[in-house]
Amino acid sequence: MMKSTRKHGTVKLQIVDKKLWAALQAQPLLQANPQSALPLLSMIGRAQLSIEDLPGQMSRQFVEPLLVMAAESVAGPKHPGKRDREVRWHGKPGGLIHLGTSKLRVARPRLRGPKGEVALPGYAAMAGDAALSHRIAAVGVDAAGVKRLLGLVSGSSENAKVVKDLLASLADRGVDLNLPRLWVIDGSKALRAAIEQKCGDAARVQRCRIHKMRNVTERLPKDKSAQTRWVMVQALKGDADEGVRKLKAHAVHLKPKYPDAAASLLERLEETFTINKLGVTGELARCLATTNIIESPNSAVRRVSGRVTRYRDVSMAMRWVAAGFLEAERSFKRLRGYKQIAALVRAMRPAPVLSKKAA
């Protein structure tokens, strides 16, 4: 693209990314063929350091037309009053994209379809801030039900190595990974693999039920989505083996027409019932069935990190994220149902091995 330099009171523009500049010069061609805007949006994601050198207004004038053209590639040209399309325009709310370490507010087209909001091609890549999006945190709960931030790590992506680095840092600070513990996680395969490698058989993994239901139902039409959600809620309330049997039967019912939803339902299904197998009930079960314990502080992180308009580097971003978690920690309440935690710990301990003489 281009960057500006100031010398003796004049502004000189220097081309630093010829491909992007050529794309901007060809804007009439893009308007005639909106699909051609999509590769350019991808290029933006890969060339953020070039674009961030642009003055803010020029960046906005460059990015916003591309977002409009991306929307047209999905919903066609905007036509007031025309509602017979499957995907239609639905306003133009504000958006926030990250250019390198800077933030830029833009007008973002919003699209809706029969199943709700439709993703705008290319926007997610620009909205994701590598310094903030790719971070993983661990929050622990002790026997008294007190919640604490245990660790925080950043990486270029959420992969097994990044998660293992987090677990290794916990071990270095005194957390014994060989003790039986309950790990409540979302559907991240990298997270699951790292726990398995670092903690072995001592780890009991509870899959977040909210994430599980969302992953399944978003692959279904509205009527089937509601029915499947009800089936899952009912199955998760009772005996683990019976619940697994019911959901496997429901997956068989879904598979002919909705194979993706059926596969999502069956994926590590047994881990959705871990707390049932451990005898956890009542308030404690509701707290440990989801990742809300760690999701809730995210609003504080967004509020605190939102005060920064430019990050010098990843270390600075991580300090602000940590500050947000620590601020949230001050308002943490004791886990509901904490009096059952002692029984949970006993249930996770391996059964004693009897000697031949004792047997």
Phi, psi and omega in degrees: 000220180225157171226158183251140174232144182250129179215124179054042175081000178245154180255127179246129179264131180239130180285123179243352176213095188294327181295315180292322180294321177296323178295322179293319179296333181268024185303321177303323178294321178296322180294328178283337181223082186303330181300332181288350177286336186295314176300327180293320176299323176295321178298324178301315180299330182269352185231040185298326183292335176283317185288328184294343179283347178290147170302148186307314183295321180292321177300316182295318180294336178276316187283317186300317176298327178292322178295321177297316180293326176296320177296320179295330179293340180259315188251358184079173180300147180294132182221102181306132176086351181271116187235016182267011179268151178293319175246129184230159177290144184217061177086182183216072182288168178289152177223169181225123177242160181246124177250098186064244179256010180253160176246143180223124178274132182225162172274120185247123175297143178245135182240145177226146177232189182301330183258010179119203185294139179253133182296140177274119183305133176088338185290319183301321181295323181280331181284336181287128177259111183303330182288333185248325186289320184268069175223144183235134181236154176236127176244130181250158177234127180270183185296338179269003179083012180273131182263138180220144171286122183264325183189164183209134181218150179239149177204168180291340176200165179274091179239172186299324181296318179298316180293321178296326175298320178296314181295322178296322179293325176296317179297320179297333181260018169104002178277118180279107183284351181272351177283148177297125180220155175260122179252117179259116187226167174274202185272014182297121178291325179296318180296316180296317181295319181294319178297318180298318182286322185273329187249342176063215184290346181289340184278130169251121186252126174251119179281133179299123183287329178295312178298319181298311180298319180296317181298325181281309189289334179290350178263010184235154171293167190303315183293316178292328179298314180295318180295315181294321177300317179296316179299317181294316180300315181294319181294325183285348183281333191250213182298139185296310183297319179292321179296318177298318180298316181296319182286329174295321177295322179292324177298321176298321178295323183280331192305317183303318183259333185228068184297326180295318179294320179297317179295320178295323179294320184280340184297115182047044183301319183301329182287348174286342184251015184302316182292330175298315181295331181272001177078019180280131181224178171062217184299320181295321178298319180295327180286322186267359181277349182222171177267021181301333180302322181262339178287324184302318181294348183300329179296322177293321178298315179296321181294316183288312182290339179293346178285344183264132179260344180207128177260131179289323180199179182295325180300319178295317179298318181294326177296321179289323176296316178299321178298322178295318178294319180293325176294319178294326182299328181295336181257007177299138174255157179299141182300131178295140181077019185297338181294343178272356185296322179301318178293324178297316179299317179296322181292333181277343181292140178294148179294139180297143179270119182278138177287163181298324180295316181292325180292000000 
